[in-house]
């Protein structure tokens, strides 16, 4: 970390726009999966790209000639996890814990529960609800329209450098975890909306697949406005303009 870091602004962080890559042949299946199966309305389906609107986040998948994969999480209201789980079970195959076989993961220190699945591009997608965060008065069966946006995105590479750049250039702090241990995770941003920093090769929950670095562009809400590039493949921008 720099000796005299910039002060960190406490304004809320939100994922406004996230651009990931996916094998070109998987784009039609992604559109069908997120649209028809999960009920998340596609906002764009075109040659070489598809996008969905997940609550506050526009999530793009751009065609790639390689086999990229990511870990990201979608956020649900904090009091709707039971209904979310029932909804997910009938729409996709949930991934079990490799030791216990359980498909529900309790993150006690966060007051959160989660489950995981693969999408058609092989991404490890998490559904998570944090108790007390964005709770709702809605009752009854869960619907895809209740998803609030992206909650987490994994950034794979040199964690110390990434944490330093994010703090200095876009005003985001590590709020949990650590960059000190090579095998550890660091969570940057705030509870329920966070960038996960990890070294390449560290296994992702729940499958144990080693983390890989693939390009991503992220627009976050601010202030402070700023922009940084991490390890040449991640572009992170923070903006005062929620429509940017």
C-alpha positions as CSV (number, residue, x, y, z in Angstrom):
1,X,0.0,0.0,0.0
2,X,1.2,3.6,-0.6
3,X,2.6,5.4,2.4
4,X,0.0,8.2,2.2
5,X,-3.1,6.7,0.5
6,X,-6.0,8.9,-0.6
7,X,-8.9,9.1,1.8
8,X,-11.6,6.5,1.1
9,X,-15.1,7.8,0.3
10,X,-17.9,6.0,2.1
11,X,-20.5,6.5,-0.7
12,X,-22.4,3.3,-1.6
13,X,-20.8,1.1,-4.3
14,X,-23.1,-0.5,-6.9
15,X,-22.3,-2.5,-10.0
16,X,-23.7,-0.4,-12.8
17,X,-22.2,-2.2,-15.8
18,X,-20.1,-5.4,-16.0
19,X,-18.7,-6.7,-19.3
20,X,-17.4,-10.2,-19.4
21,X,-16.4,-12.6,-22.2
22,X,-17.8,-16.0,-23.1
23,X,-17.2,-18.5,-25.9
24,X,-18.9,-17.3,-29.0
25,X,-20.9,-20.5,-29.4
26,X,-22.4,-20.2,-25.9
27,X,-24.1,-16.8,-26.5
28,X,-27.4,-18.2,-27.7
29,X,-27.5,-20.6,-24.7
30,X,-26.7,-17.8,-22.3
31,X,-29.5,-15.7,-23.7
32,X,-31.9,-18.6,-23.3
33,X,-30.7,-19.5,-19.8
34,X,-30.8,-16.0,-18.3
35,X,-33.9,-14.9,-20.2
36,X,-36.2,-17.9,-20.6
37,X,-35.1,-20.0,-17.6
38,X,-34.2,-17.4,-15.0
39,X,-36.7,-14.8,-16.2
40,X,-34.1,-12.0,-16.4
41,X,-35.0,-9.8,-19.4
42,X,-32.4,-9.6,-22.1
43,X,-31.6,-6.0,-23.0
44,X,-29.5,-6.9,-26.1
45,X,-29.0,-10.0,-28.2
46,X,-26.8,-9.4,-31.3
47,X,-24.0,-11.0,-33.2
48,X,-21.0,-11.2,-30.9
49,X,-22.7,-10.1,-27.7
50,X,-25.7,-10.5,-25.4
51,X,-26.7,-8.5,-22.3
52,X,-29.2,-8.8,-19.5
53,X,-30.5,-6.3,-17.0
54,X,-30.1,-7.7,-13.5
55,X,-31.6,-5.1,-11.2
56,X,-29.2,-2.2,-10.9
57,X,-26.6,-4.0,-13.2
58,X,-26.3,-4.4,-16.9
59,X,-24.4,-7.6,-17.5
60,X,-22.8,-8.1,-20.9
61,X,-21.2,-11.2,-22.4
62,X,-18.9,-10.5,-25.4
63,X,-18.0,-13.3,-27.8
64,X,-14.5,-14.8,-27.3
65,X,-12.5,-17.3,-29.3
66,X,-11.1,-18.7,-26.0
67,X,-12.7,-20.4,-23.0
68,X,-13.0,-17.7,-20.3
69,X,-14.8,-18.3,-17.1
70,X,-15.5,-16.1,-14.1
71,X,-17.0,-16.2,-10.6
72,X,-19.7,-13.7,-9.9
73,X,-22.6,-13.5,-7.6
74,X,-26.2,-12.1,-8.0
75,X,-27.8,-10.4,-5.0
76,X,-31.3,-11.2,-3.6
77,X,-33.2,-9.4,-0.9
78,X,-31.8,-10.4,2.5
79,X,-35.1,-11.9,3.8
80,X,-35.9,-13.9,0.6
81,X,-33.2,-16.7,0.6
82,X,-35.6,-19.6,1.3
83,X,-37.8,-18.5,-1.6
84,X,-34.7,-17.9,-3.8
85,X,-33.5,-21.4,-3.1
86,X,-36.8,-23.0,-4.1
87,X,-36.8,-20.9,-7.3
88,X,-33.2,-21.8,-8.2
89,X,-33.7,-25.6,-7.5
90,X,-36.3,-25.9,-10.3
91,X,-34.4,-23.9,-12.8
92,X,-30.9,-25.2,-12.6
93,X,-28.7,-27.8,-11.0
94,X,-27.2,-26.5,-7.7
95,X,-23.6,-27.2,-7.0
96,X,-22.9,-29.2,-3.8
97,X,-20.2,-28.7,-1.3
98,X,-17.4,-31.2,-2.1
99,X,-17.2,-32.4,1.5
100,X,-20.8,-32.3,2.9
101,X,-22.8,-32.5,-0.3
102,X,-24.9,-29.5,1.0
103,X,-26.1,-27.0,-1.6
104,X,-26.7,-24.2,0.9
105,X,-23.6,-22.3,2.1
106,X,-23.8,-20.3,5.4
107,X,-21.5,-17.4,5.7
108,X,-22.1,-16.7,9.3
109,X,-19.7,-13.8,9.8
110,X,-21.4,-12.0,6.9
111,X,-25.0,-12.9,8.0
112,X,-25.4,-14.4,4.5
113,X,-26.6,-17.6,2.8
114,X,-25.8,-18.6,-0.8
115,X,-26.1,-21.3,-3.4
116,X,-24.2,-21.9,-6.6
117,X,-24.7,-23.1,-10.2
118,X,-23.0,-23.2,-13.6
119,X,-24.3,-21.1,-16.4
120,X,-23.9,-22.3,-20.1
121,X,-20.5,-20.6,-20.4
122,X,-19.2,-22.5,-17.4
123,X,-19.2,-19.5,-15.1
124,X,-19.5,-20.3,-11.4
125,X,-22.5,-18.2,-10.5
126,X,-23.6,-17.6,-6.9
127,X,-27.0,-16.5,-5.6
128,X,-26.6,-14.7,-2.2
129,X,-28.7,-12.9,0.3
130,X,-27.3,-10.9,3.2
131,X,-29.7,-10.6,6.2
132,X,-30.7,-7.0,6.8
133,X,-29.6,-5.8,3.4
134,X,-32.2,-4.7,0.8
135,X,-34.9,-6.6,2.5
136,X,-38.4,-6.4,1.1
137,X,-42.1,-6.8,2.0
138,X,-42.7,-9.1,-0.9
139,X,-44.1,-12.5,-0.1
140,X,-44.8,-15.7,-2.1
141,X,-42.7,-17.4,-4.8
142,X,-39.5,-15.7,-5.9
143,X,-39.1,-14.2,-9.3
144,X,-36.0,-13.3,-11.4
145,X,-37.1,-9.7,-11.4
146,X,-36.4,-9.6,-7.6
147,X,-32.6,-10.0,-8.2
148,X,-31.0,-6.7,-7.2
149,X,-27.8,-6.8,-9.3
150,X,-24.3,-8.1,-9.1
151,X,-23.1,-8.7,-5.6
152,X,-19.5,-10.1,-6.3
153,X,-17.0,-10.3,-9.1
154,X,-13.8,-12.2,-8.8
155,X,-10.6,-10.4,-10.0
156,X,-7.7,-12.9,-10.4
157,X,-4.1,-11.8,-10.2
158,X,-1.6,-9.9,-8.0
159,X,-3.8,-9.1,-5.0
160,X,-1.5,-6.6,-3.3
161,X,-1.2,-4.4,-6.4
162,X,-4.9,-4.7,-7.1
163,X,-5.9,-3.6,-3.6
164,X,-3.5,-0.7,-3.8
165,X,-4.8,0.5,-7.1
166,X,-8.4,0.2,-6.1
167,X,-7.9,2.1,-2.9
168,X,-5.7,4.9,-4.4
169,X,-7.5,5.4,-7.7
170,X,-11.2,4.6,-7.1
171,X,-11.5,4.9,-3.3
172,X,-12.3,1.3,-2.5
173,X,-11.0,-0.4,0.6
174,X,-10.5,-4.0,1.7
175,X,-13.3,-4.6,4.1
176,X,-12.8,-8.3,4.8
177,X,-10.1,-10.9,4.2
178,X,-6.4,-10.1,3.5
179,X,-3.9,-9.6,0.7
180,X,-1.1,-10.6,2.9
181,X,-1.5,-14.4,2.4
182,X,-0.9,-15.7,-1.1
183,X,-3.7,-18.3,-0.7
184,X,-6.2,-15.8,0.8
185,X,-9.1,-13.8,-0.5
186,X,-9.6,-10.0,-0.1
187,X,-13.0,-8.4,-0.4
188,X,-13.0,-4.8,-1.7
189,X,-15.9,-2.4,-1.6
190,X,-18.7,-3.1,0.9
191,X,-20.8,-6.0,2.2
192,X,-23.1,-7.3,-0.5
193,X,-21.3,-5.4,-3.3
194,X,-17.7,-6.4,-3.5
195,X,-14.8,-7.2,-5.7
196,X,-13.0,-10.4,-4.7
197,X,-9.3,-10.4,-5.1
198,X,-7.6,-13.8,-5.4
199,X,-4.4,-15.2,-6.8
200,X,-4.5,-17.3,-10.0
201,X,-4.9,-21.0,-9.2
202,X,-6.7,-20.6,-5.9
203,X,-9.8,-22.9,-6.0
204,X,-13.3,-21.3,-6.2
205,X,-16.1,-22.5,-4.1
206,X,-17.8,-24.9,-4.4
207,X,-16.2,-26.8,-7.3
208,X,-12.5,-26.3,-6.5
209,X,-11.8,-25.1,-10.0
210,X,-8.6,-23.0,-10.0
211,X,-9.2,-19.3,-10.6
212,X,-8.1,-17.9,-13.9
213,X,-7.7,-14.3,-15.1
214,X,-9.8,-13.2,-18.0
215,X,-10.7,-9.7,-19.2
216,X,-13.5,-7.7,-17.5
217,X,-14.7,-4.1,-17.5
218,X,-16.6,-2.8,-14.6
219,X,-18.4,0.5,-14.0
220,X,-19.2,1.2,-10.3
221,X,-21.2,3.9,-8.7
222,X,-19.3,6.7,-6.9
223,X,-18.0,9.1,-5.8
224,X,-15.1,9.4,-5.9
225,X,-15.0,9.2,-9.7
226,X,-11.8,7.5,-11.0
227,X,-10.5,4.7,-13.1
228,X,-7.8,2.1,-12.9
229,X,-6.4,-0.8,-14.9
230,X,-5.3,-4.0,-13.1
231,X,-2.8,-6.4,-14.6
232,X,-3.7,-5.0,-18.1
233,X,-6.9,-7.0,-18.3
234,X,-9.3,-5.5,-15.7
235,X,-10.6,-2.0,-16.3
236,X,-12.4,-0.6,-13.2
237,X,-14.2,2.7,-13.4
238,X,-16.1,4.6,-10.8
239,X,-18.6,7.3,-11.8
240,X,-20.8,9.9,-10.2
241,X,-23.3,9.4,-13.0
242,X,-25.6,6.4,-12.3
243,X,-26.6,6.2,-16.0
244,X,-23.0,6.1,-17.2
